[in-house]
Amino acid sequence: MLAQDSIELDLHARTRTSMLHEMVKIAERSWQIWDPQALLASLREREQRSTTAVANGVAFPHPARRLPDALGESVVAFARMAEPLNLGAADNRPTDLVFMVACRNDATHLQVLARLSRLIMREELMDALRVATSPRAIWDLLAEAERAIQTTQQ
């Protein structure tokens, strides 16, 4: 679901709204976003309810509702912020790593969020994502961490 084209290493955004707008633009690189305005509106609606920022400088913006008509396939986009952005995480830490999740159905949505939640618990992975020098390096780090998690679950 995360294509290398949907990875941004130096996202410049000064507000929550501009960050969401830029994340939709990044996700559009996947060629799976059919209605970017609907996706953006739903992301904003979800953020108005409560922040999607979690501890350790990570956020998971996702639509308030599934958008099967706005997406070709489910999409994950990743960005590392050029400057951390305060999004109201419970630990008060500014967000510098953003995983936008947009899925066509609830089951996939929950599976993706669960997988990402397991990944961000790996402190060494988070440190590596913060210094990686290319989208390929980010993609490789995430793929390797996911394989490691799958191996330990078997």
C-alpha positions in Angstrom: 0.0 0.0 0.0 2.9 2.3 0.5 4.6 3.0 -2.8 8.0 4.7 -2.9 6.4 7.5 -4.9 4.2 8.2 -1.9 7.1 8.9 0.4 8.3 12.5 1.1 11.4 13.2 3.1 11.2 16.9 3.6 7.5 18.0 4.0 7.2 21.7 4.5 4.0 22.5 6.3 3.4 25.1 9.1 -0.2 24.1 10.0 -2.3 21.0 10.4 -4.4 22.1 7.4 -1.4 22.5 5.1 0.1 19.2 6.3 -3.1 17.4 5.4 -3.2 19.1 2.0 0.4 18.1 1.3 -0.3 14.5 2.4 -3.1 14.3 -0.1 -0.8 15.5 -2.8 1.8 12.9 -1.8 -0.9 10.2 -1.9 -1.9 11.3 -5.3 1.4 10.1 -6.6 0.1 6.6 -6.1 -2.4 7.2 -8.9 -5.1 5.6 -6.6 -6.7 8.9 -5.4 -9.7 9.6 -7.7 -11.2 12.4 -5.6 -8.5 14.3 -3.7 -11.0 17.0 -2.5 -13.2 14.4 -0.9 -10.2 12.8 0.8 -9.0 16.1 2.0 -12.4 17.1 3.4 -12.7 13.8 5.2 -9.2 14.1 6.7 -10.0 17.6 8.0 -13.3 16.3 9.4 -11.5 13.6 11.3 -8.9 16.0 12.6 -11.6 18.3 13.9 -13.0 15.5 16.0 -9.6 14.8 17.7 -6.0 14.7 16.7 -4.6 11.7 14.9 -1.2 12.4 16.5 0.1 9.7 18.8 3.1 9.6 21.0 6.7 9.6 19.9 6.3 12.3 17.2 4.0 10.2 14.9 0.6 11.0 13.4 -1.8 8.8 11.5 -4.2 11.1 9.6 -7.0 9.1 8.1 -10.5 9.9 6.8 -13.5 10.2 9.1 -15.2 7.6 7.0 -14.2 5.1 4.3 -14.1 6.5 0.8 -14.6 3.7 -1.7 -15.6 6.1 -4.4 -12.6 8.4 -3.9 -9.9 5.7 -4.1 -8.9 3.1 -6.6 -7.1 1.0 -4.0 -6.2 1.7 -0.4 -3.2 4.0 0.1 -0.7 4.8 2.7 1.5 7.9 2.2 4.5 8.7 4.4 6.2 12.1 5.1 9.0 13.2 7.3 8.3 16.8 8.3 11.0 19.4 7.5 10.1 21.0 10.9 8.1 19.1 13.6 4.5 20.3 13.9 2.6 20.4 17.1 -0.6 18.4 16.4 -1.7 17.9 20.1 -0.3 14.5 20.8 -0.9 13.2 24.3 2.8 13.3 25.1 3.0 16.9 23.8 5.8 15.9 21.5 5.7 17.7 18.1 5.0 15.4 15.1 7.8 14.7 12.6 6.6 11.4 11.0 3.3 11.2 9.3 1.6 8.1 7.9 -1.6 9.0 6.1 -4.0 6.0 5.7 -6.9 6.0 3.3 -8.7 2.7 2.8 -11.6 1.5 0.8 -13.2 -0.5 3.6 -13.2 -0.7 7.4 -11.4 -4.1 7.7 -8.4 -2.9 5.7 -8.4 0.4 7.6 -8.2 -1.3 11.0 -5.5 -3.8 9.7 -3.3 -1.0 8.4 -3.6 1.0 11.6 -2.8 -2.0 13.7 0.3 -2.8 11.6 1.5 0.7 11.7 0.9 0.8 15.5 3.1 -2.2 15.9 5.8 -0.7 13.7 6.1 2.6 15.6 6.7 0.8 18.8 10.1 -0.2 17.4 12.2 2.7 18.6 15.2 1.8 16.4 12.9 1.9 13.4 11.6 5.4 14.3 15.2 6.6 14.7 16.2 5.2 11.3 13.2 6.8 9.6 14.3 10.1 11.0 17.7 9.9 9.3 17.0 7.9 6.1 18.2 9.7 3.0 15.9 8.4 0.3 12.3 7.1 -0.3 13.8 3.7 -1.1 15.6 3.7 2.3 12.4 4.5 4.1 10.5 1.8 2.1 13.2 -0.8 2.9 13.2 0.1 6.6 9.5 -0.3 6.8 9.4 -3.5 4.8 12.2 -5.1 6.9 10.5 -4.1 10.2 7.2 -5.6 9.0 8.9 -8.8 8.0 10.5 -9.0 11.4 7.2 -8.5 13.1 5.6 -11.2 11.0 8.4 -13.6 11.8 8.0 -13.1 15.5 4.3 -13.7 15.3 4.7 -17.1 13.6 
